[in-house]
Amino acid sequence: MQDRELFTAQGALPPDGPLADRMRPRTVDDIIGQDHILGPGRLLRRAIQADRLSSLIFYGPPGTGKTSLARVIANTTRSSFESLNAVLAGIKDIREAIDRADKRRRLYGTRTILFVDEVHRWNKAQQDALLPWVENGTVILIGATTENPFFEVNRALVSRSRIFQLKPLDPEALRETALRTLRDTERGYGKWRVSFEEGALEHLVAVAGGDARSLLNALELAVETTETCAKWPPKEGAEIRVSLEAAEESIQRRAVLYDRDGDYHFDSISAFIKSVRGSDPDAALYWLARMLRAGEDPAFILRRMIILASEDVGLADPHALELVISCAQAFERIGFPEGNFPLAHACLYLATAPKSNSVFAFFDALKEVDKEDGEVPNHLKDPHRDQEGFGHGKGYIYPHAYREHWAAQQYLPRALRGKTFYTPSSIGYEGRIREEVLRRREIQLALILGDGDPPETEGLSWSASAKGREGWFKRLESGRSALLLADREAILGACRISRQDRILIPAANDGLLLWESLRRTQEGLSAALVDSQAAREGLERYAASLDEIEQPLIAVFPGPALPGPEAAAAFFSCSTFDHILAREPWRRGAGAGVFRTFAKGVRELLAARGDMVILQSPPLLGERLSRILAEECPMEQALGAGLKAAEEAFFAWTDAEHRPGSARWTWDGDTLEQAFQEEGFKTSLTVLERSEERLLTDRDLSLWFDREKSPWGAFIAAALGDAAFALLREALQERIRSGPLQWRWKSLLLSAR
């Protein structure tokens, strides 16, 4: 095999070659997409331009530009370039390429770059044959693979190479690829006037699914077989019109990326099992459809569901196992396409069934037998069940570890979060599970939408990210669902809602109060105010599963004030409401002025005999580090006393004595209640004791102890002095390394009529 046999210095190809080959980029600047590795200043771009390459492995799905990158390198490098395809080449070809490279190096001092396409196709012996020559610098290896190189490529080769992952092209990059092809007079269709019917080009881009080769192949077929061309090629300047029908015929279905022996196989079945175990029927249907569309063996999926029926459902629903076996037998008898029905039947049944892992007790008993071959241990007193845990992936929440064998977490892809596929009916068994499925979705959505903008409570913020401690975080994160449910029940339980009532929910970004209000006002109105278009779209995506007449009304209106009656009428065709309900409406600070403005807005919008209920957590009633350190991390008595005094002083600021804006830390229930009483409301205030486990991080400490950005940090440092302030941070740093701590605070529940 000769130098540059596949990649010529000019990159020229026969004029009648496939369009996808003709349009391969020639220089780095020609490459569209992959900015994460080829953008200005990126390492790979600099290495190519400076011709200072080391061994590389390009890893990514088909059509993302791995071979094109190799061609660019071939066109720009001063080194000799050899190319092999692992599908066709064997040990003999490797040795011949190495011999040529060794000769160039000895005689002319010339480097050789060896490109191996589909490098994962070589067996271990073939890959090993390259090792010594890569090691001594005879060749610089560039490998391309669609498989995970950490599993499919020799570990020694991987350790000597820099791996770059190429990603599917986004729609903008695909569209630019198509437009560049239409403009190119040398290799593309620039010699003719090619136009598209509305939606035709968009269809090609959408169905290509990030694969540039698939897009160009479809574009070639659509253009060169259009009815406006009697023969190809037509005369220069001829007009070619591509219809939507031609575009649809050229690329009829998105190719699902899947390898039944590789990462996609294992990752997809893992996502499916975890979605079913987590009682998310929407995600379970999605992953089932994805596997079947990609050609996964349905017998394999059914075997996994039979296992899951015992492992994860067990005695909580004794009929699950026999139903899945029946579905498997039904599939064996009828096959595809009707076999999709029993497959989906089994999937939905398992996803919506109650869960129990009590059958694992048998394996615990086996462990005890292996440990002690003698008298029966006293397992009734200390059974040690589930002591090893059952986490099957990094960062995964195992539902059996929590109350009701369910924990809120997102199971679908980011681009699809909030999407619903399955809507349970009100008949029979589904009628019994309908309410539970919908409630679980709402809690999951509240956690997802609420994460981006946490309320400003306690005066001390906290972060959920913690490297190396994902297990702790996931356990604590799941407990938030109980807090959210408690908040919702407290607010809705403080007022009497009838089916005909009209409810307004300010600061409704997370949707927590919205969906339950919607259920309770089936003949009335549930309206929500959110602070951004993104928040509105998130709620509307979930609401799309409801009938149009049942959907809530959602308007964008950043707080902290409320819209006037005219604006409310424009938003909701309603200027007064029977109930105004809010959970943590003041997330960026509050005070008497904010409360008075809000109270005036409530008075204008509230109907006669209407009421308002707000749940808010003031910083003044929040947690204190002095309590945490005193109870969980004993320190020097004088330092502890000084910190306690400094914190009490910080939360006792007054505007007259200190800088403006301090009221955001010092308001209490009296401040909140007085604002509404001044507007003529009769009020009732309840103080709620709250507690949860929290996992603090180094980032939290950086935020708290930053004297320039943190008012708390500046105040405490001034009160304690630099030395004591540093000791305080060290003590807290030591405490958070040992795991979660108990966080306590108080919330205010205000009712006003």
N, C-alpha and C positions, 0 to 999 in steps of 0.2 A: 504494500500500500504506500503510495507516494505522498510527498509533502503537499499539504493543502488540496488534497484530492476533492474534499467536500467543500472547503472554504477557500476560494481564490482570493488573491489580494484585492481584487476589484469587487468581489462579491457578485460578479455577473452570473446570470442564469439564462438558459435558453428562453427566447421570447414566448415560447408556447408552454413553458413550465407552469406548474400550479401557482395560482395567485398568491397563496400563503408563503410560498418559497420566494417568489419574485419580490414580495414586499418586505422581506426581512430587513431590518435596519443595518446600515453600513457603519455608522459611527455611534458613539455614546449619545450624542445629541439627537439621533434619530429614534432612540428607544423611548416608547411611550409607557408611562406607569413605572412601578417599582421605585418610586422616589425614596422609599425608606432605605434603599441600599445604593441607589444611583443618583440621588439628588445632588445638587451643588454642594461640594465640600465633603461628601460621604466617602468613606474609606475606599470602597470598591471603585468608585469613579476616579479617585485620585490615583489608585494603583494602575488602572487601565491607561489613563492619560500619561502617566509617568513611565509606563512600561516596566513596572516594578512588581510583578506578580509573584506570589507564592502559590503553593498548591491550594486549589479551591474545590468546593463541592457545591453545586447549585441544586437546590431541593425545592420542588413545588409542583403543583398540578400541571396537567398538560396545557399547552397553549399560553403559558405565562412568560415565555421568552428565554428559556434556558439555552437552547441551541442558538438562538439569535445572539445572546450574549457571547457565546463562544465564537460566533462569526465576527462580531465586532472586535473581539480580541485578536482574531486571525488577521483582520484588516489593519490593525493598528500596531501590532507588536513587531519589533525588529528581530525577535527570536524566530527560529524555524517552528513550523506548526504542523503537528501530526494529528490525524483524527481517526478514531476507531469507533465502531458501533458494537457494543457488547453483545447484541443479538446475533451478529454475524461473525465477529472475530473470536479467535481462540488463543491458546498459548503460543502457537506458532506466529501469529500476527503480532502478539505482544513482543516476542523476542526480536522479530525483524525490526519493529519500530524502535526498540531499545538499542539494537545494534547501530541503526542509523544515527540515533541521538548520541550514542557514545562516540562514534566516529567524528561527528561534527564538533563535539566538545574537545576531543583530543587534538584534532588537526587544525581546527579554525577558532576554537574558543567560543563557539556559538551555543547559546542555550536552545533547548527544545521544549516547547509546550505540547503536551500530549492531552488531547481532548477525548474523553471516553463517554459517549452517549449511552444512556440506560445502564450505567455502571452497576446497578444493583442486580443486573441479569447475570453477571459473572459469579461463579461459585467461589468458595474460599480459596481454592488452589490458584485460580486465575488471578484473583485479587492479590494473593500473596506474591505472585510473580512480579508485581510492580514494586513491592515494598523496598527492596534494597536500592533500586534506581531512583525512587523518590527520596529515600533517605540520604543518598550521596550526591543528590543534585543533578544527576544525569538528565532527568526529565522533571518538568513542573507539571503536575497532574491537574487537570480540570475535569471533574466528573459531573455528570448531569443525571438526576434521578427523580422519579415521582414518588419514591418510597422514602420513609424515614431513614436517613443515613445512619442513625445511631443503632438501628436494628438490622439493616440490610447491607451495610458496607462494613468491611473489615475494620475492627476497632483501631488497629494500628494505623490504617490509612486515614481514618477520621481524626485521630490525634495529631496527625501531621498536616492536616488541612484546615483551612478556615471555611466554615459552612455559612452560606448565604441562602436564606429562605425567600423564594419568590412567591408572591401572593396573586390570586385571581385579579384580573384587571377590573376596576370599577366601571360603571356605565359611561362616565365621562371619558375615560381612557379608550374604551371600546369605540365610542362614537368618533373620537378624534382619529383612531386608526382607520375607520371606514372613510371619513372625510379626506384623510391624507391619501388614501388609495384612489378616491375619485378625482383628486387634483393631480396626481402623478401622471405625467404624459409619457414617461419612459417605461415604467413597470406596471402602472395601474390603468385607470380608465379616463385619464385626463384628456385624451384625444377626442372623446365623445361627450356629449351633453347628457349626462345621466341625472335623472331626477326620480324622486320617490313619491308615491301617493302618501297622503297623510297617514302616519302610523306604521308605514312599512319598514323604514329604517329603524324606528324605535322597537319594532317587534324583533328584528334581527339582533339588536343589541341586548334586549332583555333575555331572549332565549339562549343566547350564546353563553350566558352564565359565567362571565369572566375569562372565557377562553378565546383568545384572539384568533387562533387557527380556525376554530369552529365558525367564528364570525366571517372570516375572509373566505372560507370554503362556501358558506351559504351565500355571501355576497357575489362570489364568482358564478355560482349556479343561477342566482336570481337575475343577474345582469345579462349573462351570455345565453340564457334560454328564454328571455322575454319575448313576448309575441311581436314586439316592434322590430325585432331583428329577424329577417328572413334567413340570414346566414351570419356566421361569425368568422372574421371580424367585419363589421359594417364599414362604410366610408367614414373617413375622418370628419368630425363635425356633426355626425348623425345624432339625432335625439333618441335617447333610450329612456323609456318610462317604466319604472318597476312598480307594479301594483301591490296592494296589501296581500292579495291572494297569492301572487307569485312569491312574495317574501315568506308567507306562511308555509307554502309548499317546499321552499328551499331549506327551511330549518324548522321542522315540525314539532320537535320536543327537546327540551333541555336535557343534555346528557348528565346523568347523576354520577359524580365522581365517587368511585367505590372500588375497592380491591378486596375480594373475599378472603384473602390470606394476609392482609396488611392492616395498617392503622385504622383505616376507615371502617373495616369490618368490626374490629374490636371496640373502637370508640362508639360506633353506632349502636351495637347491641348493648354496650354499657349504658349509654344514654337512655335507651329504651327500658332496660330493666330498672334503672333508678327512677325514671319517670313513673312507671307503673307502681313501684314500691312507694313512691312519694305521693300516690293518689292524685296524679295530675293527668286526667284522661286526654286533654288537649295535646300535651307534649307526647304522650304515649302514642296517640294516633299519628302524629307527625313523624316520629322516628320509625314506626311500623311502615308507613307509606314510603318513607325514604329508603328503607332497606329493600322492600319489595320492588320498588321502581328500579333500583340498582341491580336487581337480579339475585338477591340473597335467597338461599334455599329456605322455603317456608317450613320444611320439616325441622330445620335447625331452630327457627324462631318458635315453633310450637313446642319443641323439647324444652327450650328455656322457659316458656310460660308454664309448662307442666311442673317444672322444678319450682318456679316462683309460687305456684298455687299452694304448695306445701310449705315452702321456706318462709314466705312473707305474708300469706293469708292464713294458712293453717286452720286451726279450730275456730277462729273468729268467724269464718264462713265455711263450714264443712262441705258445702256443695261446690265450692270453687274448683276443687281438683276434678271431680267427676264431670263438671261442665267443660273444662278445658280439654279433658281427654275425649269427650264427645265431639268437641269442635275439631280436634285433631283427626278423629276417625271420619268425621264428615268431610274434611278436606281430602283425605285419602280417597274417598269414594267419588267426589265430584271434580276435584282439580280446579284449575283456573279456567275461566275468569270468575265463575260463581264462588270459587273457594275463598275469595276475598271476604265474603260475608261471615263465615265461621271464624276466620282469622281476626277480623275486626270485633266480632262478638266476644271472643275470648279476651282480647285486649281490653275492651271497655269494661267487661265484667271484673277482671282483676284490678283494673285501675280504680274502680269505684267501690270495690269490696272493702269491708273492714279488715284491718291488718293485725296479725299476731305472729310472733316468732317463737312461740312456746315449744315447738318441736325441737328447737336447738337444745332443749334439756337433755335429750338423748346423747348428744355429743359431749356435754359436760359430764354425764355419767361415765362415758368411755374414758375421759381424761382421768377420772378418779380411779377407775379400774386399772389403768396403765401405771398410775402412781403407786397404788397399794394393792398388792395381790394377797390379801389377807382379810382381816376383819373389815366389816362395812364401816366406812367413815361416818362421822356424825353430820351427814349432809343436810339434815333437817334444820340444824342450828346455823350452819354456815355453808350454803350451797355453792357459793362462788360462781353464780351464773353470769354469763356474758362478760367475764372479766377481761377478755382480750379485745372486746369491741368488734364491730363488723364494718368499719369504714373501707369501702372499695375504691376510693379515689381521693386525691389530694383536695382538701377543702370541702368534701361532700358531707352533708348533714344526713345522719342515719335516722330515719323517722322512728324506729323502735325505741330510741333512747329517750323519747319525750312523751308527755301526757297525750293520751288518745292516739299514740303511735302516728303522729303527724307533726311536721314542723314546716313553717312557711319558708319557701325558697323558690327561685326562678328555675324552671326546667327547660324553657325554650331558648333559641339563639337570640343575641342582643337586638338584632334588627327586627325580631318578632315578639319582643316582650309585650305582654298584655294581650296577645292574639288569642282568640278562642276558636276552637273547631267543633267541640261537642256541647250541645245544649240538651240536657236531660229533660225528658217529658215529665208530665205529672201523673202518669199511669203506672200502676203496679209497682214493681220493685224500683223502677226509676223514680217514681213519685216519692218513695221513702228516702232516696238519696239526693234528690234534687237540691233541697235547701242546704245540705251539708256541702255539696260540691260548689255551689255559688258562694257560700260564706268563706270557704277556703280560698277561692279565687280572690275574693275581696281583701282578705288579710294579706295574701301574697302581694297584691297590687299596692296596698298601702305601704308595705315595707319597701317595695321597689321604688315607688314614686316619692316616698318620704325621705329616702337616704340622701338625696342630693342637697337638702336644705334643712339641716337639723335645727330644732328650736333652740333659742338662746336661753338656757336655763342655768341655774346655779352660779352663773358668772364664770364657770370653768367648762370649756369645751372638751370633747373627747373624740378620738379617732378610732375607727374600726380596723385600720390596717396594722398588721403586726407580723413582720417576717419571722418565719419559723414557729409561729404560734397559731396557725390556722385552725387547729383542732379546738383550742380554747375559744377562739372567736366564734366559730360556727356553733358551738354549743350555746354560747351566750346569745348569739344573734337569734337563734330559734326561740329563745325565751321572750323576745320582744313581742311575739304574737299574743301572748297572754296579757301583756301590758296594754296593747292596742285594744284588745277586746274589753278589758276592764275600763279603759277610757270611754269607749263607745257606750257601754252599758250604763256608766255613770251619767253621761250627758243625756242620753235618750230616756233613762229612767227618771230624770228630774222633771220631765214634762209629759203631759198626756196628749198623745197624737192620735187623731182620728183619720179615717180613710180619705176624707175630703179636705184635709188641711193643706196649707201652702207653706213650704219650708224653704228658708234661705240659709245656705251654708257658706259663710266667708272662709277664706284661707283653706279651700277644699282640695289642695293639690294632691293629697294622698288618697282621696276618695273614701276614707274610712267611714265617715258619717253619711255620705251620699247614698251608698247602695242600700243600707238598712232603712234610711228615710224613704227611699223609693219604694221599698216593699210595704212600708206602713202607710203610704199615701197613694194607694192605687187609684183613687178617684180624685186626687188633688194634684199638687205640684211639688217637685223637688228641684230646686235651682241651686247652682254652685257658682262661686266666684273663685277664680284662680289667678295667679300673678304672672302667667306667661302663656304664650301660644303653645309651647312645648308641653306644659302641664295639661292644657286643654286637650291636645291631641292624644296624650296618654290615657286620659279618662274616656275620651270618645272612642278610642280603639277598643276598650273593654265594653263600652255601652253598645257597640255595634252588634253584639250578639243578641240584644233585646229587640223586640218589635219597635218600630219607629214611634208609635204612639206612647210606648212605655219608657222611652229614653228620657233622661234628665236634660234640663237646659243648663248649659255651661257658658259662662262669659268670662273674658279676661278683664280684670280690674285690679291692678296692683294696690295693696293696702297702704297704710293701715286704716284709712277712712273707708266709709261705705258709700256706694253710689246714691244719689238722691232719688226721689220717687220717679222723676221723669226718665232718668237714666235706667232705673230698674224696669220701668215699663217698656223702654226700648229694648232692653235685653231679654225680658221674660214675658212681656205683655201682661205684667202684673206689677202694681206699685206698692202693694202692702202684703204682709206675710203674717201667718198665724204663729210661726215659730222661727227664731233666728238662733242657729246652733253653731258653735265654733269650738275647735280643739286647737290650743296653742296658736291663736291668731296673730300674736305679736312675737315674731321669731327674730327680729333684729333690734330688740330693745323696746321698752315701754316706759310709761310714766303717767302722771296725772293728766298732762295735756293730751296725750294720745287717747287716754280713756275717755276724757270729756268729748273729744271729737267723735269717737266711736259711739258713745252713748247718744249724742245728738242724732247721728245717723240711724241708730236703732229706733229712736223715738219716731222719726219720720217714716220709717218703713214698717213698723209693727202695727198690726191691726188692733182694734179695740179688743181687750181681753186676751191679747196675744202675750207671749212670753219669750224670753231670751235665756239661753244657757251657755255659759262659757267655761271651759276648763283651761287653766293657765298655771304654769309653774314659775313663781317669782324667784329670782336669784337670792333674795333675802332668806328664803326658806329652803335653799338648796344645801347640798353637801358641803362640809368643811374639811379641808385637808388636815386640820389640827385633830379632828376626831379620828380620821382614818389612821394617821400616824400614831396617835395615842393608843388606839385599840389594837392595831395590827402590826405596828412597827415601833415598839418602845424606843424612845430616844431620851436625850438628856432633859431632865425635868424643866430646867430654866428655858431651854429652847422651845419645848412644847408649850409652856405657858406663854412665852412671848409670841409664838405663832397664833395661839388662840386669841390673845388680846388684839393682835394686829388684824386678824380676819374680822373680828367683831367690829373694830373701828372702820375697816374698809366698807362693810355693809351697813354702816351707820352714817355715811356721808350726808351732808346737807348742802344745798346749793349756796347758801349764805356763807358757809365756812370753807368750801372747796370749789373746784372748777365747775363750770356749767356742764350739764349732761350727767352728773352723778346720780340723778334721780332714777336712771335706768337700773341701778343696782339696789336701790333702797326702798322701792315701793312695796307695799304689802296688801293684805286683804282689805284693810280700811281704806287705803288709797283707791283701790278698784271699786269698792262698794260705794264710796262717797261720790264718785263721778256719776254713777247712775242715779243715786238718790237726788243729786242736784238737778237732774233732768226729770224728776217726778216719779221715778220708779220705786216700787216696793221690792226690796231685795232680800235674798237669803243666801248666806255664805257658808260653805262646808269646807273644812280642811281635810284633805285626803293624805294619809300616810303612804308613801311609795318606797319601794325597795327593789333592787335588782343587782345581779352580778355584772360587773363591768371589767373589761380588759383594757387597762391603760397602756400607752406606748411611749416610746422616746419622743415621738412627735408631739404628744400631749404636753410633755415636760417642756419642750422647746417653745410651745405656744404660751404656756403659763408663765414661764420664767424669763420671757423676753421683756425686758424693762421698757423698750421703746414701743412695742405693739400691744402689750398686755397691761391694762390699767391695774389689774390685780397684782401682777408681778412688780410693777413700779412702786405701788403702795407698800407691799410687803417688804421689798428690798430696803426702802427708805426707813421702815419701822424697825427692822431687825438688824440692819447693817450687812455689809458685804460678806463677812465671814459666816455669820449665822445663816444668811440666805443660801450660801453655797453648801453648808452642811445640810440644810433642809432639802435641797435638791438631791444630794447624794443619798440621803435616807429614803426618799421617795423612789429614787432610781433603783435602789436595792430591793425595795418592796415589790415593785411591779414586775421584776424578773421572776418572782416566785408564782405568778399566775393571777387569776382574777381576784377582785376584792368586792366587798359588799358596798354598794352605793345607795345612800338613803337621801330622800328629799321629801318635800311636801308640795302638793298641788292644791289649787283653789278651785272649787266648783261654785260658780256664781249663777243664781237664778234671779231674774228680774222680770217684773210685770208692770 
